[in-house]
């Protein structure tokens, strides 16, 4: 007898997408001139992302986040760390944080949605 499928709780489509991400403890400012950490997204949706981080962030930490979607296009969002995990890749431990987005401007949400669906199209074409 087949096992029942686990119920999917995500509200948004998530796609594997690797882009640079700048983050820091919440200051409510989209200016990322200094004092930030750098990571890389593993996957992303309009509701959140999983990110390889250079600095561990405790659960519930509120963050300012800048997602670099291209050389000329960045999206600023406010997020909160839901959890994370350490993974060993090629003998090196990498930290991945799961972040939910708490607030973003409507135009940023639309931009992220377009980027996610464009990446889905690219992935299907492979």
Helices and strands as residue ranges (DSSP letters): E 15-16, E 20-25, E 37-44, E 48-53, E 62-68, E 74-89, E 92-103, H 106-124
